[in-house]
């Protein structure tokens, strides 16, 4: 696989970047497509929220254990989809910590609790985008799914997870560690998994057979309904990002597992 075949099988006009951390520097192994075009990240936005909350924790302004929402729930429950809210419902649909219920509402409420009357867009810019130099990226909608940015910025953002730019290493590692890892749940578009591990924002592969292909169990990332994705493995020091002009659908369910596996082989052998 090279730049000529990197986007093979993708519909529309995808943009892709494959990265590695080598001797402390993030290097681009291969990239293709329009890396400057600003595109919706959709639920990949949750990774930006996760990093911004991590900054709050590093600065001593908030704690993952602080109470939020229904009795017994914390900030960590909201970020890991275990607070019991439905996808778009503010009503509790499951007991706190009982199962993994994927919820945009929970992530939005976590951000609301932190920013108060301030702007979530300004908060993400202050905590993440400006510090990482993501000049083409901004929140233009709800925190859970409203980031719009270039693929080049998404590459920089993925590299920041590999190198722990902007976060204490211990905080980065905590975000990428499964929270209530034994919980069952559903990954939208890919079905139910038992268990369905999730970190404090990023999805963790665990033993799931789905979009993350044959990447190791400690791999972490997110995809979005826009067809965007970001996947990284800190231990193997590799990452891949992609954006799309075609929304997530059956094409992605079919293509991504084998494509992602081929990307890992490329990254580890380059």
C-alpha positions in Angstrom: 0.0 0.0 0.0 1.3 3.4 -1.0 -0.1 6.9 -1.8 -1.5 5.5 -5.0 -3.5 2.8 -3.2 -4.0 4.4 0.2 -7.6 5.4 -0.5 -8.6 2.3 -2.5 -12.1 1.2 -1.9 -13.3 4.5 -0.4 -16.2 6.3 -2.0 -16.1 10.0 -2.8 -13.0 12.0 -2.1 -11.3 10.7 1.1 -8.2 12.1 2.7 -6.0 9.8 4.7 -2.8 10.2 6.8 -0.7 7.4 8.4 1.6 8.5 11.2 4.4 7.0 13.4 6.2 8.3 16.5 9.9 7.9 15.9 12.6 9.1 18.3 10.1 11.6 19.8 9.0 13.0 16.5 5.7 12.4 14.8 6.4 11.5 11.1 4.0 11.1 8.2 4.5 7.6 6.7 2.1 8.3 3.8 -0.8 10.6 3.1 -3.3 11.2 0.3 -6.3 13.3 -0.6 -7.1 16.9 0.0 -5.5 17.4 3.5 -6.4 21.1 3.7 -10.2 20.8 3.0 -12.2 21.5 6.1 -14.6 18.6 6.8 -16.9 17.6 9.7 -15.3 15.3 12.2 -18.7 14.3 13.6 -18.2 12.0 16.7 -14.4 12.2 16.3 -15.1 15.5 18.1 -15.4 13.4 21.3 -11.7 12.9 21.2 -11.2 16.7 21.3 -13.6 16.9 24.3 -11.6 14.1 26.0 -8.3 16.0 25.6 -9.9 19.2 26.8 -11.3 17.6 29.9 -7.9 16.0 30.5 -6.4 19.5 30.5 -8.9 20.6 33.1 -7.8 17.6 35.3 -4.1 18.4 34.8 -4.8 22.0 35.9 -6.7 20.9 39.0 -9.9 22.6 37.9 -12.0 19.4 37.6 -11.8 15.7 38.6 -13.1 12.7 36.8 -14.7 11.5 40.1 -16.7 14.7 40.6 -20.5 14.1 40.8 -22.5 14.9 37.7 -26.0 14.0 36.6 -28.1 11.2 38.2 -27.2 10.0 41.7 -24.0 8.0 41.7 -22.8 9.3 38.3 -19.6 11.2 37.8 -17.8 13.1 35.0 -16.1 9.8 34.1 -19.4 8.1 33.6 -20.5 10.7 31.2 -17.4 10.6 29.1 -17.5 6.8 28.9 -21.1 6.4 28.0 -22.0 4.7 31.3 -24.1 7.4 33.0 -27.3 5.8 31.7 -28.5 8.5 29.2 -29.9 7.5 25.8 -28.3 8.6 22.6 -30.2 11.9 22.4 -32.4 11.5 25.5 -31.9 13.6 28.6 -33.9 10.9 30.5 -32.0 8.2 32.2 -32.6 4.9 30.3 -30.4 2.6 32.3 -28.9 2.6 35.9 -25.6 4.3 36.3 -22.7 2.0 35.5 -24.9 -0.9 34.4 -24.2 -0.9 30.7 -22.6 1.1 27.9 -25.3 3.3 26.4 -23.7 5.4 23.6 -24.9 9.0 24.4 -24.2 12.3 22.7 -26.3 13.9 25.5 -23.9 12.7 28.2 -20.9 14.2 26.4 -22.7 17.5 25.8 -23.7 17.6 29.5 -20.2 17.0 30.6 -19.0 20.0 28.6 -21.8 22.1 29.9 -20.9 21.3 33.5 -17.3 22.4 32.9 -17.9 25.6 30.8 -21.0 26.9 32.4 -22.0 30.2 30.7 -18.8 30.2 28.6 -18.6 29.2 25.0 -17.8 25.4 24.3 -16.1 26.5 21.1 -13.8 28.9 22.9 -13.1 26.3 25.6 -12.0 23.7 23.0 -9.9 26.3 21.2 -8.3 27.4 24.5 -7.7 23.9 25.8 -6.8 22.0 22.6 -6.9 23.6 19.1 -4.7 26.7 19.7 -2.1 24.9 21.7 -1.6 22.2 19.1 -1.6 24.7 16.3 -4.9 23.4 14.7 -5.6 26.6 12.9 -8.1 25.1 10.5 -10.2 23.5 13.2 -13.1 24.8 15.3 -16.3 23.7 17.0 -19.2 24.7 14.8 -21.9 22.7 16.5 -22.5 20.7 19.6 -19.4 19.5 21.5 -20.2 15.8 21.0 -20.2 16.0 17.2 -19.6 19.5 15.9 -15.9 19.9 15.2 -15.0 20.9 11.6 -11.4 20.8 10.6 -8.8 19.8 8.0 -7.4 16.3 7.7 -3.9 17.8 8.2 -5.1 19.1 11.6 -6.6 15.8 12.4 -3.2 14.2 11.7 -1.6 16.7 14.1 -4.2 15.9 16.7 -3.7 12.1 16.4 0.1 12.7 16.7 -0.6 14.6 19.9 -2.1 11.5 21.5 0.9 9.5 20.5 3.4 12.0 22.0 1.0 13.2 24.8 1.2 16.8 23.7 -0.8 19.1 25.9 -1.5 16.4 28.5 0.4 14.8 31.3 1.4 11.3 30.3 -0.5 9.9 33.3 -3.6 11.7 32.3 -3.4 10.6 28.7 -2.9 7.0 29.8 -5.9 7.3 32.1 -8.1 8.6 29.3 -7.0 5.6 27.2 -7.7 3.0 29.9 -11.0 1.2 30.0 -13.5 2.7 32.5 -15.8 0.0 33.8 -14.3 -2.2 31.1 -16.6 -5.1 31.8 -19.8 -3.3 30.6 -21.7 -4.6 27.6 -22.8 -2.1 25.0 -23.4 -1.2 21.4 -21.0 0.5 19.0 -23.3 2.4 16.6 -23.2 0.8 13.1 -21.3 -2.3 14.3 -23.7 -3.9 16.9 -23.5 -5.2 20.4 -20.3 -6.3 22.1 -19.8 -8.2 25.4 -17.8 -6.5 26.8 -17.7 -3.1 25.1 -14.7 -1.3 26.6 -14.5 2.5 26.5 -12.1 5.0 27.9 -12.8 8.6 29.1 -13.9 9.7 25.6 -12.1 7.3 23.2 -13.4 3.9 22.3 -11.0 1.1 23.3 -10.8 -1.9 21.0 -10.5 -4.7 23.6 -11.6 -7.9 21.9 -14.2 -6.4 19.6 -14.2 -7.5 16.0 -15.2 -4.4 14.1 -13.9 -1.2 12.5 -10.5 -1.4 14.3 -9.5 -4.5 12.4 -6.6 -6.4 13.9 -5.2 -3.5 15.9 -4.2 -4.6 19.4 -6.7 -4.5 22.3 -5.2 -1.3 23.8 -5.8 0.7 20.6 -8.1 3.7 20.9 -9.9 6.1 18.7 -13.3 7.1 17.3 -15.2 7.4 14.1 -18.1 9.6 13.1 -21.2 9.7 11.0 -19.4 12.0 8.5 -17.1 9.1 7.6 -14.1 10.5 9.5 -12.0 8.4 11.9 -8.9 8.5 14.1 -7.2 5.5 15.5 -4.0 5.3 17.4 -1.9 2.9 19.5 0.4 4.5 22.0 2.4 1.4 22.6 3.0 0.7 18.9 3.4 4.4 18.3 1.3 4.5 15.2 -1.9 6.3 14.1 -4.2 6.6 11.1 -6.8 9.4 10.4 -9.2 9.8 7.6 -12.0 12.1 6.5 -14.6 11.5 3.9 -17.0 13.3 1.5 -19.4 10.4 1.9 -21.3 9.7 5.2 -20.7 6.6 7.2 -22.8 3.7 5.9 -22.6 0.0 4.8 -19.6 0.8 2.7 -17.6 1.7 5.9 -18.8 -1.4 7.8 -17.6 -3.6 5.0 -14.3 -1.7 4.1 -12.9 -0.4 7.3 -11.9 -3.7 9.2 -9.6 -5.0 6.4 -8.5 -1.5 5.4 -7.5 -0.6 9.0 -5.6 -3.9 9.3 -3.7 -3.2 6.2 -2.9 0.3 7.5 -1.4 -1.2 10.6 0.8 -3.5 8.6 2.0 -0.6 6.5 2.7 1.5 9.6 4.7 -1.2 11.4 6.8 -2.2 8.3 7.6 1.3 7.0 
